Amino acid sequence: MVSTVTDSVTTRRSGLREATRRAVRAEISNAAMALFMEHGFEETTVEQVAAAVGMSGRSVFRYFATKEDIVVGAIEQVGHDLAAELRSRPSGEPAWEALRRAFDEPLRALENDGGIALARSTLLATTPSLRAAQQQKHAQWNDLLAPALTGRLTGPETSREYRAHAMVAAALACLDTAVDQWTKSEGRQSLDELLDTAIAAVTGGG
């Protein structure tokens, strides 16, 4: 009984610590985005970001590994969410359809995020170091998504794994293209329609 109670308390404390960490990360990220959009990413220092939230530059690096990570850090969690959504799709759903539908929630989140998502996308599109960091995160997405897709593929078993990686890479390229176009349109075009059009172009559907 004592062990059960202790484990429960430990779990609650761990959950509170994680929630606090997420809240601090969000506060730093929001303050940084305001500075980056006003002054530019390269021109803004980590010390300026730290001052905006009342902490030291060293403390900022307790929450983000790099300056670029302040902008793209959340992308890693999106990859885990995408993989979970892909695994939850109906077993009989074709691979491309399941992969496309896994993107539904992230696309809604982008379009419903007001101007923040658009500002972040604009920053990513115009800052080479951030673009490179984003591509590194997408490489991690591929490693997360491909195993969830492999079981849906038919044909020779020996080629299913690398075919899954190729499909995910193509889907992510389509996503990047759709988001780029959405950003250029200043959010006026539908992300869903843009992604559907891009995927159709590479799968022979349009």
N, C-alpha and C positions, 0 to 999 in steps of 0.2 A: 504493500500500500504506500509506504513512504517513498519507495522508488518511483511509483506511478505519479505521485504528487510532484516529486522533484522533477521528473521528466516533463510534466505539464507546465510547470513554472518556467523551466528552461526553454521550452518551445515558445511560450508566450513572450519571454524576454527577447528571444532571437527574432521573433516576428516584429516586435516593437523596434528593435535596433534596425532591422531591414527597412521598415516603414519610415523611420527617421532618416535613414541614409538616402532613401529615394526622395524624400521631401527636400533634403539639403541639395541633392544633385539637381532637382528640378529648379530650385531657387537660383543656384549658380548658373544653370543653363539659360534660364530666362533673362537674368541680368546680363549674361555674356552676349546673348543674341541681340539685346537692345544696343549694347555697345558696338558689336560687330556691324550691325546695320547702319549705325550712325557714323562710325569712324572707319570701318573696314576691318576685315579679319586680320590682315598682316599688321595693320597700324595699331591695333589694340593689344596691350600686353596682359599677361596673366595677372600681374600686380594690379592693374586697373580693374579687372574683373573681380579680384579678391576684395579690393577696397569697396566696390559697389555692394558687396554682401557682408562687409564687416569682418573679413578674415584675412589671413596672410596668404601669400602666393603658395607657400609650402602646404598650407591646409587645403587649398584647391586641389593640389595634386594627390591628396588623400582620397579624393572622390573621382578624379579623372586622370588617366595615365598620361595624356598629352593635351595640349591646347586644342588640337583637332578633335579629340575625343569629346570635348565639351559640346561640339555640334553633332557629331555622328555616333556618340556613345550609345544612344538608345536604339540604334539600328540593330545591334547584336541581339537584343531581346526580341525585336520584331522577327528575326530569323527563327528563334525558338517557337514563337507563336505561329508562324507560317507552317513550320514542320508539324506542330500539333494539329493544326487545322487540316493539313493534307492527310495526316493519318486518320482523321475522323471522317473523311469523306466516304460515301457509300462504296462498298467493296467492288460493285459492278460498274462503277463510273469509269469511263475511259481516262487514261492517264493525262492527256492534255486538258480535258475538262476539269478533272480534279485539281490539277495544278493551277488552272485559271481561277477556279472558284476559291482556292486558298487565299488569293489576293483580295477577295471582296472586302473583308474587314479593314485591312490596312488602307485600302483606297478610300473607304468611307471616313476613316479617321483623318486622313489627309484633307479631304474636302470639307470636313466639319470642324477643322481646327482653326477656323478663322484665318487671319492673316499670318499666323505663326508658321504654319507649314509652308506657305508660299514664300515667306521671307527666308526660311531655311533652305528651300529648294533654290531660290535665287542665289543665295550665298554659296551653295554647293556648286552651282553651275558656273560661277564667276571666280572661284578660288581654286587654283590647281591643286594645292596641298590637301584641301578638303575633298576634292574629287578623288584623289588617290586614296585617301583614308576610307572613303565610301566604297571604293572598289575592293579594298581589303575586307571590309565587312561583308560585302556581297560574296566574296570567295568563301567566307565562313558560312553564309546562307546555303551555298551550293553543297557544302559538306553536310549540312543539316537536312536539306530537302531531298537530296538524291536517294538516300536510303529509304525514305518514306515513299518514294516514287517507284523504286526498283520492282517491288512486288506486284505492281500493276502492269508491268510490261510483259509482252509475250515474245515469242521468238527464242533464239538460242540463249540459254542461261548464261553462257560465258560472256556475252556482250551486254547483258541487261544493265550491269552496274555503270559501265561507261556511257551507255546510251542514256541512262537516267541523268548522269552528270551533264551530258550534252544538251538534253532537253531543258534542264534547270538553267543552264548557262544562257540558252536562247531565250527562255522566259524572262530572266533577269535583264537581259539586253532589251527586250521588248518593254519591260517595266521602266527602265531608264529612259528609253526613247519617249514613252508616253508621258512620264513626269517632266521631261525636258520640254515637250510640246505644251503641256499644261502650264508650265512656268512661263513660257514665252507668251501664252495667251492670257497671262495674269489671272489664271484660275477660271477663265470664262468657259473653256471647253470641258467636257465631261471626261474625267479620268477613266471611267469604265469604258466608254466608247473608244477612247484613244488606245487603251490597252487591248481591247478586242480587235481593233483594226491592225495593230502591230502584230499580234499573235496570228491573225488570219494571214498576214503577209508572209510569215515564215513557215506556216503549216500548209500553205496552198489553199487556204479558204477565202482568199480575196486579194 
